[in-house]
Amino acid sequence: MALTKSTTEIDAWEEIDTGGLREGAAADVSDSYGAMLHIDCCPCEAGAHTGTEIIVQIGTDTSDADDNWSNLTRYVCCVGTIIVQALGQEEAAGQTVLTMAGDVGTANMDNNKKFKFLEDATDANSEIVYQVSESGNDITILDALVHTHATTTSILCDIDSATAEAVSMQQVAVPAAADRVRVLYNNNYDADGMAVFTRCRISKLTGV
C-alpha cells in the first residue's frame, strides 16, 4: 500500500529583529491524516541571548476567524552567548571546507561536532551546516553547501559552548483533528537579546 505524502515550506528563512514577533503562515491540514511541523530557529547576531519563544497554534476551522486559535505547544530555544565569524572568501555550492575571516580558534568557532547556522545576505540562501573539524582558518562541514555564499557578508553563527548549539531544529506533530496550524516566533522573550532567523516546513500524509 502506497502512502501519499508531501512536504512544503510554509515559512521561508526570515530574520526577526530583537523584540520582534513573526506570525507564520497558516497551513490547512484539514485534508491530512497526519502532519508534522519542522521548525528551525537560529541566532544570527553576537551577544547574550536568553532565548526565543516558539508557539505552535492549531485552529478549529479553515475560515479567517482569528479568535479560534489555541496553543498546541510552546518552548524556548537558542539560549546562550552567540558568536559569529564571517567567511574569508566566497564559497561555492558543493564545498565542504570553508575558509573563515581569521583563525577559527581565536574566534571561538572551534567547537566541533555541532550544528551551526550560515547566514547569507539573501535570506533564502541561508543554511544549517554541521561542523566536523577545524584547522587554522578553515572549517570542515559534513554535508556540502547547497548555496554559494559571498565573502564578508556570509556569517557563521554558533553558541560559545562545546555542547550547546545555536541551531534549534524541532519537530511538532499536528493532531489529526486540527483544521489548520501556524507558528508564532516570539523574539521578545528576551527583550534585549539577539536577532534570529526562523523557518518552518510541513510534512503531510494525505492518502493511505
KOLRO-268413 format. One record per residue (C-alpha): residue number from 1; residue in one letter; x, y, z. Coordinates in pm, 1 decimal. Example, Ala and Ser with C-alpha at 12.3 -4.5 7.8 and 13.67 -1.06 7.14 Angstrom:
2
<rec k="1" r="A" px="1230.0" py="-450.0" pz="780.0"/>
<rec k="2" r="S" px="1367.0" py="-106.0" pz="714.0"/>
END
This chain:
208
<rec k="1" r="M" px="0.0" py="0.0" pz="0.0"/>
<rec k="2" r="A" px="149.1" py="332.1" pz="-108.8"/>
<rec k="3" r="L" px="117.5" py="638.6" pz="111.0"/>
<rec k="4" r="T" px="58.1" py="988.2" pz="-27.8"/>
<rec k="5" r="K" px="297.8" py="1233.1" pz="136.4"/>
<rec k="6" r="S" px="408.0" py="1589.1" pz="67.1"/>
<rec k="7" r="T" px="645.7" py="1841.5" pz="219.9"/>
<rec k="8" r="T" px="619.6" py="2216.6" pz="167.4"/>
<rec k="9" r="E" px="780.1" py="2523.9" pz="316.6"/>
<rec k="10" r="I" px="523.7" py="2743.3" pz="489.4"/>
<rec k="11" r="D" px="766.1" py="2998.0" pz="639.9"/>
<rec k="12" r="A" px="1087.9" py="3068.2" pz="449.1"/>
<rec k="13" r="W" px="1405.0" py="3180.5" pz="624.5"/>
<rec k="14" r="E" px="1347.6" py="3530.4" pz="759.2"/>
<rec k="15" r="E" px="1529.2" py="3744.4" pz="1014.3"/>
<rec k="16" r="I" px="1344.1" py="3866.0" pz="1324.0"/>
<rec k="17" r="D" px="1495.0" py="4165.8" pz="1499.4"/>
<rec k="18" r="T" px="1537.4" py="4195.7" pz="1874.6"/>
<rec k="19" r="G" px="1194.5" py="4230.7" pz="2035.4"/>
<rec k="20" r="G" px="1016.4" py="4126.3" pz="1716.2"/>
<rec k="21" r="L" px="732.8" py="3883.8" pz="1653.5"/>
<rec k="22" r="R" px="684.9" py="3685.2" pz="1333.4"/>
<rec k="23" r="E" px="342.1" py="3547.2" pz="1259.8"/>
<rec k="24" r="G" px="386.7" py="3237.4" pz="1049.1"/>
<rec k="25" r="A" px="156.5" py="3146.9" pz="762.2"/>
<rec k="26" r="A" px="-148.5" py="2936.0" pz="841.9"/>
<rec k="27" r="A" px="-133.6" py="2590.8" pz="683.6"/>
<rec k="28" r="D" px="-451.4" py="2397.2" pz="601.9"/>
<rec k="29" r="V" px="-431.6" py="2046.4" pz="748.6"/>
<rec k="30" r="S" px="-799.3" py="1958.5" pz="715.2"/>
<rec k="31" r="D" px="-710.4" py="1714.5" pz="435.4"/>
<rec k="32" r="S" px="-443.1" py="1531.1" pz="635.1"/>
<rec k="33" r="Y" px="-441.3" py="1203.0" pz="824.4"/>
<rec k="34" r="G" px="-131.0" py="1334.9" pz="995.4"/>
<rec k="35" r="A" px="107.0" py="1631.0" pz="973.6"/>
<rec k="36" r="M" px="445.0" py="1723.1" pz="1117.0"/>
<rec k="37" r="L" px="599.7" py="2069.0" pz="1151.6"/>
<rec k="38" r="H" px="976.3" py="2109.0" pz="1114.2"/>
<rec k="39" r="I" px="1068.9" py="2433.4" pz="1291.7"/>
<rec k="40" r="D" px="1417.8" py="2588.2" pz="1274.0"/>
<rec k="41" r="C" px="1541.6" py="2883.7" pz="1479.2"/>
<rec k="42" r="C" px="1896.4" py="3018.5" pz="1466.9"/>
<rec k="43" r="P" px="2051.3" py="3332.0" pz="1624.8"/>
<rec k="44" r="C" px="2246.6" py="3549.2" pz="1381.8"/>
<rec k="45" r="E" px="2396.4" py="3825.5" pz="1596.9"/>
<rec k="46" r="A" px="2677.5" py="3822.6" pz="1854.1"/>
<rec k="47" r="G" px="2582.1" py="3865.7" pz="2219.8"/>
<rec k="48" r="A" px="2395.2" py="3711.7" pz="2511.3"/>
<rec k="49" r="H" px="2055.4" py="3559.0" pz="2430.2"/>
<rec k="50" r="T" px="1820.6" py="3415.1" pz="2691.4"/>
<rec k="51" r="G" px="1600.1" py="3258.4" pz="2428.8"/>
<rec k="52" r="T" px="1339.4" py="3286.5" pz="2156.8"/>
<rec k="53" r="E" px="991.2" py="3151.7" pz="2225.2"/>
<rec k="54" r="I" px="822.1" py="2930.8" pz="1968.1"/>
<rec k="55" r="I" px="442.5" py="2899.6" pz="1993.4"/>
<rec k="56" r="V" px="261.2" py="2640.7" pz="1779.9"/>
<rec k="57" r="Q" px="-111.8" py="2701.6" pz="1740.7"/>
<rec k="58" r="I" px="-393.6" py="2498.6" pz="1588.1"/>
<rec k="59" r="G" px="-728.7" py="2625.7" pz="1460.7"/>
<rec k="60" r="T" px="-1068.3" py="2459.2" pz="1467.3"/>
<rec k="61" r="D" px="-1167.0" py="2555.0" pz="1113.1"/>
<rec k="62" r="T" px="-1012.2" py="2697.2" pz="796.3"/>
<rec k="63" r="S" px="-1207.1" py="3024.2" pz="792.4"/>
<rec k="64" r="D" px="-1040.3" py="3355.0" pz="865.5"/>
<rec k="65" r="A" px="-1179.3" py="3380.3" pz="1220.3"/>
<rec k="66" r="D" px="-887.5" py="3487.5" pz="1438.4"/>
<rec k="67" r="D" px="-1047.5" py="3401.5" pz="1769.8"/>
<rec k="68" r="N" px="-1036.5" py="3022.5" pz="1739.3"/>
<rec k="69" r="W" px="-662.4" py="2960.2" pz="1759.8"/>
<rec k="70" r="S" px="-540.3" py="2759.3" pz="2057.6"/>
<rec k="71" r="N" px="-189.7" py="2676.9" pz="2173.7"/>
<rec k="72" r="L" px="-70.7" py="2325.5" pz="2092.9"/>
<rec k="73" r="T" px="274.8" py="2369.7" pz="2247.5"/>
<rec k="74" r="R" px="532.4" py="2636.0" pz="2324.8"/>
<rec k="75" r="Y" px="903.4" py="2619.7" pz="2402.9"/>
<rec k="76" r="V" px="1211.6" py="2839.5" pz="2438.3"/>
<rec k="77" r="C" px="1527.9" py="2775.9" pz="2238.1"/>
<rec k="78" r="C" px="1867.4" py="2919.7" pz="2140.3"/>
<rec k="79" r="V" px="1984.6" py="3017.0" pz="2490.0"/>
<rec k="80" r="G" px="2348.6" py="3118.9" pz="2528.7"/>
<rec k="81" r="T" px="2621.9" py="3359.0" pz="2423.7"/>
<rec k="82" r="I" px="2613.8" py="3386.5" pz="2045.9"/>
<rec k="83" r="I" px="2937.0" py="3420.6" pz="1848.9"/>
<rec k="84" r="V" px="2975.9" py="3496.2" pz="1478.7"/>
<rec k="85" r="Q" px="3256.2" py="3484.1" pz="1222.7"/>
<rec k="86" r="A" px="3246.0" py="3595.5" pz="860.4"/>
<rec k="87" r="L" px="3366.2" py="3391.0" pz="564.0"/>
<rec k="88" r="G" px="3709.9" py="3486.8" pz="441.5"/>
<rec k="89" r="Q" px="3634.5" py="3411.2" pz="76.6"/>
<rec k="90" r="E" px="3343.4" py="3318.1" pz="-146.5"/>
<rec k="91" r="E" px="3242.9" py="2955.4" pz="-101.2"/>
<rec k="92" r="A" px="3065.7" py="2784.7" pz="-389.1"/>
<rec k="93" r="A" px="2782.0" py="2537.0" pz="-360.4"/>
<rec k="94" r="G" px="2928.5" py="2188.9" pz="-316.9"/>
<rec k="95" r="Q" px="3213.1" py="2295.3" pz="-88.7"/>
<rec k="96" r="T" px="3280.8" py="2115.5" pz="237.4"/>
<rec k="97" r="V" px="3582.8" py="2319.9" pz="353.7"/>
<rec k="98" r="L" px="3504.4" py="2681.7" pz="441.2"/>
<rec k="99" r="T" px="3772.3" py="2947.6" pz="482.6"/>
<rec k="100" r="M" px="3686.6" py="3190.1" pz="760.1"/>
<rec k="101" r="A" px="3799.0" py="3550.3" pz="809.7"/>
<rec k="102" r="G" px="4073.8" py="3474.5" pz="1059.4"/>
<rec k="103" r="D" px="4179.6" py="3199.1" pz="1293.3"/>
<rec k="104" r="V" px="3886.7" py="2980.8" pz="1395.5"/>
<rec k="105" r="G" px="4019.7" py="2913.4" pz="1746.9"/>
<rec k="106" r="T" px="4076.5" py="3281.6" pz="1817.0"/>
<rec k="107" r="A" px="3714.9" py="3349.3" pz="1714.7"/>
<rec k="108" r="N" px="3594.3" py="3068.1" pz="1948.8"/>
<rec k="109" r="M" px="3441.0" py="2895.5" pz="1646.9"/>
<rec k="110" r="D" px="3644.1" py="2579.6" pz="1714.0"/>
<rec k="111" r="N" px="3369.9" py="2375.6" pz="1883.3"/>
<rec k="112" r="N" px="3327.3" py="2077.6" pz="1652.1"/>
<rec k="113" r="K" px="3056.3" py="1812.6" pz="1610.1"/>
<rec k="114" r="K" px="2784.0" py="2076.9" pz="1629.8"/>
<rec k="115" r="F" px="2518.8" py="2223.6" pz="1402.4"/>
<rec k="116" r="K" px="2579.9" py="2587.4" pz="1311.6"/>
<rec k="117" r="F" px="2394.1" py="2848.9" pz="1110.2"/>
<rec k="118" r="L" px="2540.7" py="3010.0" pz="797.7"/>
<rec k="119" r="E" px="2361.4" py="3339.2" pz="735.5"/>
<rec k="120" r="D" px="2359.0" py="3468.9" pz="379.3"/>
<rec k="121" r="A" px="2283.5" py="3825.0" pz="267.9"/>
<rec k="122" r="T" px="1995.1" py="3667.1" pz="74.3"/>
<rec k="123" r="D" px="1777.5" py="3520.5" pz="349.6"/>
<rec k="124" r="A" px="1654.8" py="3226.7" pz="140.7"/>
<rec k="125" r="N" px="2014.0" py="3113.3" pz="77.4"/>
<rec k="126" r="S" px="2098.3" py="3076.5" pz="446.0"/>
<rec k="127" r="E" px="2153.6" py="2720.1" pz="562.2"/>
<rec k="128" r="I" px="2229.7" py="2493.1" pz="855.5"/>
<rec k="129" r="V" px="2566.4" py="2315.5" pz="849.9"/>
<rec k="130" r="Y" px="2729.1" py="2054.8" pz="1074.0"/>
<rec k="131" r="Q" px="3088.6" py="2137.1" pz="1166.0"/>
<rec k="132" r="V" px="3307.2" py="1827.0" pz="1178.2"/>
<rec k="133" r="S" px="3653.9" py="1973.6" pz="1232.1"/>
<rec k="134" r="E" px="3866.1" py="2288.9" pz="1205.9"/>
<rec k="135" r="S" px="4226.7" py="2388.2" pz="1147.3"/>
<rec k="136" r="G" px="4368.8" py="2737.5" pz="1128.8"/>
<rec k="137" r="N" px="4127.9" py="2948.1" pz="924.7"/>
<rec k="138" r="D" px="3935.8" py="2650.5" pz="783.6"/>
<rec k="139" r="I" px="3621.4" py="2468.1" pz="892.9"/>
<rec k="140" r="T" px="3513.6" py="2132.8" pz="750.3"/>
<rec k="141" r="I" px="3141.1" py="2059.3" pz="733.3"/>
<rec k="142" r="L" px="2971.1" py="1722.1" pz="696.5"/>
<rec k="143" r="D" px="2740.8" py="1790.7" pz="400.2"/>
<rec k="144" r="A" px="2830.8" py="2009.4" pz="104.8"/>
<rec k="145" r="L" px="2692.2" py="2362.3" pz="79.1"/>
<rec k="146" r="V" px="2362.6" py="2391.1" pz="-106.7"/>
<rec k="147" r="H" px="2415.6" py="2757.7" pz="-200.0"/>
<rec k="148" r="T" px="2708.7" py="2980.8" pz="-292.0"/>
<rec k="149" r="H" px="2796.9" py="3228.2" pz="-16.3"/>
<rec k="150" r="A" px="2976.7" py="3559.7" pz="-63.9"/>
<rec k="151" r="T" px="3275.2" py="3666.0" pz="141.5"/>
<rec k="152" r="T" px="3233.8" py="3904.9" pz="438.8"/>
<rec k="153" r="T" px="2852.2" py="3922.8" pz="423.3"/>
<rec k="154" r="S" px="2810.4" py="3548.5" pz="490.6"/>
<rec k="155" r="I" px="2839.3" py="3479.4" pz="862.9"/>
<rec k="156" r="L" px="2871.5" py="3155.3" pz="1059.0"/>
<rec k="157" r="C" px="2682.7" py="3163.8" pz="1390.5"/>
<rec k="158" r="D" px="2727.2" py="2944.8" pz="1699.6"/>
<rec k="159" r="I" px="2688.9" py="2937.7" pz="2077.0"/>
<rec k="160" r="D" px="3021.4" py="2961.6" pz="2259.9"/>
<rec k="161" r="S" px="2995.0" py="2616.0" pz="2414.7"/>
<rec k="162" r="A" px="3137.7" py="2271.8" pz="2349.5"/>
<rec k="163" r="T" px="2790.9" py="2115.7" pz="2363.5"/>
<rec k="164" r="A" px="2511.1" py="2376.4" pz="2345.9"/>
<rec k="165" r="E" px="2403.3" py="2452.5" pz="1990.5"/>
<rec k="166" r="A" px="2278.8" py="2777.5" pz="1844.3"/>
<rec k="167" r="V" px="2062.9" py="2586.5" pz="1597.9"/>
<rec k="168" r="S" px="1722.5" py="2465.8" pz="1718.7"/>
<rec k="169" r="M" px="1555.7" py="2204.5" pz="1497.0"/>
<rec k="170" r="Q" px="1228.3" py="2083.1" pz="1645.3"/>
<rec k="171" r="Q" px="950.2" py="1862.1" pz="1512.2"/>
<rec k="172" r="V" px="593.4" py="1907.7" pz="1633.5"/>
<rec k="173" r="A" px="318.5" py="1659.7" pz="1544.2"/>
<rec k="174" r="V" px="-12.9" py="1818.1" pz="1449.6"/>
<rec k="175" r="P" px="-324.1" py="1634.5" pz="1575.8"/>
<rec k="176" r="A" px="-536.9" py="1477.0" pz="1302.2"/>
<rec k="177" r="A" px="-841.2" py="1661.8" pz="1439.8"/>
<rec k="178" r="A" px="-686.1" py="2004.1" pz="1370.4"/>
<rec k="179" r="D" px="-801.9" py="2204.2" pz="1069.1"/>
<rec k="180" r="R" px="-509.2" py="2446.6" pz="1043.1"/>
<rec k="181" r="V" px="-179.2" py="2524.8" pz="1210.6"/>
<rec k="182" r="R" px="63.7" py="2815.1" pz="1239.0"/>
<rec k="183" r="V" px="377.6" py="2914.6" pz="1429.0"/>
<rec k="184" r="L" px="437.3" py="3235.8" pz="1623.1"/>
<rec k="185" r="Y" px="806.3" py="3324.1" pz="1661.8"/>
<rec k="186" r="N" px="838.3" py="3548.9" pz="1967.8"/>
<rec k="187" r="N" px="1176.7" py="3720.3" pz="1980.7"/>
<rec k="188" r="N" px="1061.1" py="3946.0" pz="2262.3"/>
<rec k="189" r="Y" px="1104.3" py="3662.5" pz="2513.2"/>
<rec k="190" r="D" px="1446.1" py="3823.9" pz="2564.2"/>
<rec k="191" r="A" px="1366.3" py="4191.1" pz="2505.1"/>
<rec k="192" r="D" px="1735.5" py="4283.2" pz="2468.0"/>
<rec k="193" r="G" px="1851.4" py="3960.0" pz="2309.0"/>
<rec k="194" r="M" px="1984.2" py="3889.2" pz="1961.3"/>
<rec k="195" r="A" px="1823.3" py="3877.7" pz="1617.4"/>
<rec k="196" r="V" px="1728.6" py="3530.0" pz="1492.5"/>
<rec k="197" r="F" px="1640.5" py="3354.3" pz="1168.6"/>
<rec k="198" r="T" px="1337.3" py="3124.1" pz="1156.8"/>
<rec k="199" r="R" px="1166.4" py="2893.8" pz="908.4"/>
<rec k="200" r="C" px="907.6" py="2614.8" pz="907.6"/>
<rec k="201" r="R" px="824.7" py="2323.8" pz="676.2"/>
<rec k="202" r="I" px="529.7" py="2090.1" pz="698.1"/>
<rec k="203" r="S" px="505.4" py="1721.3" pz="604.7"/>
<rec k="204" r="K" px="156.3" py="1589.4" pz="541.1"/>
<rec k="205" r="L" px="9.0" py="1243.0" pz="499.9"/>
<rec k="206" r="T" px="-297.0" py="1284.5" pz="276.8"/>
<rec k="207" r="G" px="-356.4" py="934.9" pz="143.0"/>
<rec k="208" r="V" px="-324.6" py="573.6" pz="258.2"/>
END
